[in-house]
Structures are given as C-alpha cells and as structure tokens.
Amino acid sequence: MIEHVAIIGAGFSGTLQAINLLRHEGPRATLIERAPVAGLGLAYGAAHPSHVLNVRAANMSAFPDDPSHFVRWLEARGVENAATAFIPRVTYGEYLRELLDAALLDHPDRLTLVRDEVEDLEFTDGVTVRLKGRTIEADAAVLAVGNLPPHDPPGLDPEVLSDSRYKGDPWHASVPEGLGPDDTVLVIGTGLTMIDVVLLLDARGFQGKIVALSRRGLLPRSHAPGSDWRKLAERPATTASQLLRAVRARAEAIGWRNAVDELRPFTQAMWGNASDAERGRFLRHLRPWWDVHRHRLAPEVYARLMAVIERGQLEVIAGKTLGFEEKPEGIEVKLRRRGANAAETMLVQRIVNCTGPLGDLNRTDEPLLQKLAARGVIRPDAAHLGIDVDNQGQTINAKGGPNRTLYALGPMTRGAFWEIVAVPDIRTQTWSVARRLSNAHWVGGEGL
C-alpha cells in the first residue's frame, strides 16, 4: 500500500499533486523544491507585473471539481467581472502560493515541504530519494519538473559568448538590464516567450530595436469575445490531412477560434489514437500553426504587441540563423531569410533564447533526468517531446514496462497526451494521478 509519496518539483503541477493527495485523503506527501519559493514554478515565479494569463479567469481554477474556485478567490479580493478577466500572472502565483500555504498549515502531519535538490532516485520495494543534504524514503515518487530550459540555437556556442551578450535563460532578471537606446536585441523564437520578453523590454523603457526570428515568423493570435455555437458531438479524424481539412471547413462555418476550441474535449484522445507516423507528420507540418492558433494572447497583450510592431520597434523575421561571432561592439549574427538565397549579417548587442522548452531526454542537461534515463529507469517518448508515460501517468522504462513506483506529470508528459501544458489539462491530470495513488495497492507494472 502507498502511504508516502515524494513529489519532485513544487511548481504548478507538483503543488496541485500535493494538494489533491490531501483532498483525496490519500497518502502523506513530501513536496521537494530547489527554488527559494515553492508553489509558483517558472510561469508564475518569473513573471513581470505586465504579464497576464493567456486564459480567462473562469477557466483557471486549480480544481476540476470546483471550476469557479479561482473566480470566487478574485471576487473576494474585489476584482470586478472576474470570470472574463485576463489576470496578471503574479496574481495567479499568489493564488497558488496561498493554496499551498493553507495546505501546509492545515495538514502538517500529511504534507511536508522540503527545500533541497534531488540528486538521484533509487528503487527497491519503494523509492529512496537522495537529496544533497539527506535521504527520504517513500513508497512512490512523482516527477513534476515542469518545462525544461530551451536548448541553444544551432551554431551557437554559449561558451564563446559573453554572459552580457547571450541570455540562454529568457526568464533571467538580467535580460532587460544594461541596454541603451541604440542597441538591438535579437530574440530567437516568435512564440509566447518572445511576447513576454518584448513586453518586459517595453515595460522597462527599452527604446532600441527588437528583432524576433523563427523559421516561419508566426505570431500567436489574439483571443476574441466568446460566442455560442453548436459544437462537435463526435471526435474528428486523427490523420493530419483529414484534421486540417475538417478544421478549415469548420472555421468557415463558425470562425477559426471556435473551430480550434471545440477540439479541446477530443484532443488527448485524438493524439492517443494517432500512429507515431501521424504524430510525426503533425509535428513537422502543422505544429507551428496549431500553436499560434491554440495558445492565444489576451486582447490587451496582443494590442500592446501590435503597438510595438506598428511603431517600428519590433521586426519579425521568418528565417534561420547560420552563425554567431562576438565582436567588441556586439554579436554578428549570420542569417538567411525564408525564401532568400543569400545570407545576411546583423549586428546585435544582445541575444535572448526564446526557442521554447526542451523536452528531449537525450539532450537535457537536467542531472536527475540524465541519471534516470542513463540507467533505463525512464525513456524518451517516441516523438522526443518528454518522458514516456502510460495513460495513467506511470513512467515507462527502457524495456517498455510501466514503473509502478514512479509517475510523471505536466508538460514533460506531452508525448503521451499532447494537450498537457495548460491549467485545465494539468489540474485534471494531477487529480487523476492523486486518486490513483490514493487507491493504490501496488497497482500494475513491472516495478523497478
């Protein structure tokens, strides 16, 4: 019987996993976090006050069985029209932190927070969690490591570039520091992280030039006021080409936002039923288009972005980088625009890596994941999006068997679920895994 669960990572996924174990009256939990502050994670812990949620508050409750919880929390603090508001991310971080603090206070015998770094996991009948300072014995462990840092762009060696010029971590506090009005900042990537960096530079008064570059130069679209429509009753086809045709047809009839949104109840099942070949086709050809239509911006954020573009401060380029060479006056970046034959050189004073989180276990620098993968405890999923898990969240070992004492949550399980990066999906996953652990008597699998 599982009586004690060690949860590695106290961001959104890990915090909700711990709280849901309490709500299920399940095993006691030890929540382990190496960052100074638990309960926030990268998305909410590194946010600037100008960064707002990309989802309306009505869809941001921490609990799938209490969908209005966050709205009530906001209303109690005097927020008007809370359900339809796009709330600052720092406010959402306060909400999560308050939930964790209350859980720790109300259940000191069932939930413990440990600030330390997990160096390794060892498996016998249970799990030995080796920290820098001590060991913890548990019956099962949950990897809730969140998004891993982005990989460096091809051809860029951070060892030969100065720290003041190249920012491999887009969330580092030094990203907007030390820039002058005549400087140029190159942001590699044009997704949501790029938007955050641009808005941060704008909020800090940067007056220089910003260039955002990605292979296709696609920008996230904006949310619009909600509408009612007759939604799909059955799951669409799972081949990439058929799905594309179906969504285009629906978009003509009901608008593209509705056509994308009505897929939400079916997306995980569609992904789960697709072959590896079809998943690969989707990732190669449709993923960039899916991302910019599916993960949209709050209207006020989109308006701010357009204002930066319209005044000529932000230029968005479709193309790829070919090389980097640091000079006294900056970094010379060699690039080729999409559709062009000739390369060009651009001098920039700072480069910020916004290429998005790295999920491939074969390329990660995370020591714990490296060790577990090297021993065959975990393995990459077929698409190399993260950690291979079954539909219950149990990790899969190198032999292809589920590990009965090791689970994984959140964005690193994207290979199995695809739609597992947003709050509505992760809150359901943590609820389900907590229920499974609460009812577990060494459930299934080969073990370790």
PAZAVEX-430568 format. One line per 4 residues: number of its first residue (from 1); for each residue x, y, z of C-alpha. Coordinates in pm, whole numbers, plus 50000, padded with zeros to 5 digits. Each point is the difference from the previous one (the first is absolute). Layout:
N
NUM	X,Y,Z  ... $
//
This chain:
448
1	50000,50000,50000  50123,50350,49915  50025,50205,50320  50260,50263,49906 $
5	50057,50176,49666  50303,50216,49917  49915,50276,49750  50301,50145,49819 $
9	49928,50357,49900  49766,50250,50165  49885,50200,49700  49641,49989,49880 $
13	49994,49623,49932  50176,49895,50319  49806,50237,50222  49666,49879,49867 $
17	50113,49639,50030  50070,50050,50370  49674,50186,50062  49796,49740,49813 $
21	50152,49719,50205  49865,50182,50304  49661,50050,49839  49979,49628,49917 $
25	50102,49919,50359  50282,49803,49847  50358,49931,50108  50209,50264,50170 $
29	50225,50198,49771  50342,50161,50005  50026,50285,49751  50360,50070,49898 $
33	50103,50327,49836  50348,50137,49935  49885,50356,49919  49979,50254,50284 $
37	49621,50028,49971  49767,49704,49955  49655,50001,49845  50076,50227,49704 $
41	50211,49826,49739  50153,50175,49701  49681,50137,49845  49889,50188,50312 $
45	50322,50037,50195  50191,50184,49726  49711,50214,49878  50012,50379,49977 $
49	49691,50195,50114  49928,50080,49633  49967,49629,49913  49641,49878,50009 $
53	49844,49657,49966  49917,49888,49648  49675,49844,50122  49699,50168,50158 $
57	49970,49955,50376  49685,49787,49963  50219,49719,49862  50283,50030,50253 $
61	49869,49830,50313  50253,49766,50158  49733,49734,50046  49807,49816,49727 $
65	49718,49923,50244  49967,50368,50103  50028,50201,49676  49906,50335,50156 $
69	50256,49981,50283  50243,50254,49853  49721,50239,49902  49864,49995,50356 $
73	50352,50062,50130  50028,50306,49775  49655,50129,50087  50084,49977,50370 $
77	50286,50239,49923  49779,50251,49823  50073,49908,49636  49704,50101,49785 $
81	49886,49789,49703  50251,49742,50119  49877,49711,49787  50080,50171,49670 $
85	50318,50177,50113  50356,49919,49896  50174,50018,50336  50369,50086,50057 $
89	50212,49688,50036  50147,50127,50325  49647,50003,50141  49950,49641,49894 $
93	50327,49918,50170  49862,50151,50321  49693,49777,49963  50213,49686,49966 $
97	50230,50098,50283  49702,50067,50226  49859,49653,49921  50333,49839,50087 $
101	50046,50201,50320  49650,49905,50115  50064,49633,49925  50326,50005,50197 $
105	49837,50177,50292  49688,49782,50013  50174,49665,49947  50346,50013,50161 $
109	49989,49624,50061  49919,49914,49638  50191,50256,49791  50362,50104,50040 $
113	50190,50251,49788  50373,49937,49961  50226,50255,49833  50281,49795,49853 $
117	50115,49854,49670  49934,49639,49904  50324,49844,49877  49873,49648,49930 $
121	49724,49747,50053  50063,49640,50099  49738,49727,49983  49955,49688,50210 $
125	49656,49930,50147  49941,50375,50000  50204,50306,49910  50305,50149,50170 $
129	50023,50368,49918  50359,50118,50025  50024,50372,50070  50311,50211,50038 $
133	49958,50001,50375  49824,49673,50087  49782,49716,49875  49623,49952,50012 $
137	49826,49664,49984  49668,49987,49814  49772,49742,49847  49971,50184,49668 $
141	50137,50311,49830  49854,50251,49756  50213,50198,49756  49844,50346,49972 $
145	50297,50177,49846  49802,50240,49778  50148,50139,49681  50372,49955,49947 $
149	50212,50294,49879  50027,50051,49622  50292,49856,49810  50251,50236,49846 $
153	49931,50087,49635  50195,49801,49739  50346,50140,49942  50002,50200,50324 $
157	50260,49903,50259  49923,50178,50328  50354,49929,50121  50146,50245,49747 $
161	49742,50275,50055  50006,50234,50299  49720,49974,50256  49905,50363,49942 $
165	49943,49936,49630  49825,49662,49996  49709,49918,50232  49926,49630,49974 $
169	49738,50031,50273  49725,50238,49881  49870,50031,50357  50326,50119,50153 $
173	49973,50335,50177  50292,50139,49798  49825,49971,49661  49888,50368,49989 $
177	50300,50139,50188  50280,50215,49857  49842,50079,49663  50017,50339,49833 $
181	49769,50177,49752  50228,49919,49705  50026,49629,50078  49839,49715,49808 $
185	49863,49692,50174  49954,49678,49801  49734,49771,50142  50023,49651,49852 $
189	49649,49857,49993  49667,50172,49935  49766,49819,50243  49858,50088,50338 $
193	50340,50032,50170  50108,50256,49741  49684,50198,50077  50094,50003,50369 $
197	50351,50122,49925  49879,50275,49765  49742,50122,50252  50260,49992,50276 $
201	50243,50209,49794  49716,50239,49919  49896,50026,50366  50361,50073,50100 $
205	50018,50287,49753  50229,49846,49739  50003,50225,49692  50230,49804,49772 $
209	49923,49753,49724  49858,49652,50060  50022,49729,49734  49807,49676,50050 $
213	50098,49710,49777  49860,49652,49943  49980,49755,49711  49651,50114,49897 $
217	49972,50334,50177  49657,49912,50140  49853,50199,50288  49738,49881,50252 $
221	49649,50116,49918  49765,50190,50230  49701,49886,50199  49662,50151,49907 $
225	49670,50029,50189  49842,49660,50051  49702,49879,49801  49760,49706,50003 $
229	49988,49746,49722  49894,49643,49940  50313,49806,50094  50126,49675,49854 $
233	49835,49694,50151  50255,49745,49876  50376,49983,49988  50147,50113,49665 $
237	50235,49789,49790  50353,49964,50133  50204,50016,49677  50172,50336,49960 $
241	49860,50067,49653  49642,49911,50092  50019,50205,50317  50128,50300,49809 $
245	49716,49978,49748  49741,49957,50276  50124,50299,50201  50011,50221,49690 $
249	49643,49907,49912  49883,50066,50355  50188,50330,50010  49808,50122,49698 $
253	49673,49910,50173  50060,50107,50361  50327,50198,50003  50352,49869,50052 $
257	50009,50060,50375  49689,49791,50054  50126,49736,49759  50317,49960,50206 $
261	49833,50027,50341  49739,49733,49928  50281,49746,49960  50101,50033,50366 $
265	49784,49709,50131  50143,49771,49732  50364,50106,49964  50159,49757,50246 $
269	49800,49707,49862  50084,50100,49642  50369,50015,50088  49984,49670,50188 $
273	49838,49823,49704  50232,50144,49737  50289,49790,49875  50360,50107,50057 $
277	50018,50082,49628  49695,50228,50017  50131,50169,50313  50326,50061,49818 $
281	49819,50153,49701  49806,50229,50230  50314,50113,50183  50192,50062,49677 $
285	49732,50181,49803  49716,50122,50221  50140,50061,50346  50112,50362,49943 $
289	49656,50088,49865  49827,49812,50281  50203,50179,50266  49925,50354,49882 $
293	49627,49932,49964  49957,49784,50308  50213,50195,50252  49866,50350,49959 $
297	50068,50337,50160  49777,50215,50215  49860,50280,49780  50181,50270,50200 $
301	50331,49815,49962  49946,49961,49626  49924,50372,49974  50324,50085,50181 $
305	50195,49769,49771  49847,50157,49688  50084,50345,50133  50369,49905,50032 $
309	49993,49866,49643  49813,50298,49855  50241,50253,50142  50282,49810,49830 $
313	50177,49885,50315  49932,49628,49948  50078,49823,49674  49892,49638,49953 $
317	50209,49795,49758  49939,49656,49854  50336,49833,49953  50278,49814,50175 $
321	50333,50082,50159  50318,49872,49840  50274,50118,50234  50100,50226,50288 $
325	50323,50192,50063  50054,50238,50287  50177,50328,49929  50079,50288,50238 $
329	49690,50189,49886  49762,49701,50016  49926,49663,49840  49999,49963,49625 $
333	49716,49766,49912  49999,49837,49660  49648,49912,49886  49799,49917,49693 $
337	49645,50119,49958  49737,49747,49894  49986,49981,49622  50330,50186,49950 $
341	50308,49851,49841  50258,50233,50148  50096,50031,50366  50026,50329,50185 $
345	50177,50119,50314  49839,50186,50287  50183,50163,50292  49816,49968,50331 $
349	50096,50095,50354  49798,49722,50166  49849,49665,49904  49715,49848,50202 $
353	49916,49633,49948  49622,49962,49977  49993,49678,49797  49770,49832,50251 $
357	50045,49727,50259  50219,49699,49927  49833,49666,50061  50238,49752,49837 $
361	50160,49784,50270  50294,49929,49772  50091,50370,50000  49912,50114,50351 $
365	50258,50132,50244  49776,49922,50300  50223,49769,50214  49718,49797,50158 $
369	49833,49926,49668  50338,49919,49844  50071,49743,50271  49659,49836,49981 $
373	50012,49981,49622  50356,49864,49997  49896,49714,50231  49691,49925,49793 $
377	49760,50098,50279  49830,50244,49763  50015,50043,49624  49905,50265,49743 $
381	49661,49976,49836  49995,49912,49630  49977,50364,49890  50270,50114,50247 $
385	49766,50252,50160  50071,49885,50354  49979,49699,50232  49817,49692,49876 $
389	49699,49918,50220  49689,49784,49973  49650,50142,50008  50005,49985,50382 $
393	50314,50210,50032  50232,49711,50091  50342,50044,49844  50117,49742,49745 $
397	50344,49843,50041  50249,49913,49726  49852,49648,49971  49658,50141,49926 $
401	49838,49917,50333  49821,50246,50233  50172,50090,50326  49755,49941,50281 $
405	50175,50240,50239  50096,50289,49769  49752,50240,49838  50042,50316,49794 $
409	49775,50303,49959  49960,50314,49798  50171,50122,49681  50261,49721,50001 $
413	49721,49748,49931  49903,50174,49678  50105,49703,49790  49713,49797,50145 $
417	49733,50270,50028  50108,50295,49778  49755,50243,50166  50159,50005,50346 $
421	50157,50345,50036  49698,50210,50099  49837,50026,50342  49672,49822,49905 $
425	50192,49694,49881  50259,49983,50278  49743,50045,50276  49808,49699,49865 $
429	50318,49794,49971  50114,50075,50355  49652,49918,50130  50000,49665,49818 $
433	50351,49900,50108  49923,50098,50361  49690,49781,49994  50200,49712,49855 $
437	50270,50032,50266  49738,50031,50273  49838,49672,49894  50321,49818,49909 $
441	50103,49665,50139  50307,49961,49777  49802,50045,49684  50121,49825,49683 $
445	50332,50025,49823  50333,49823,50018  50138,50216,50277  50363,50107,50031 $
//
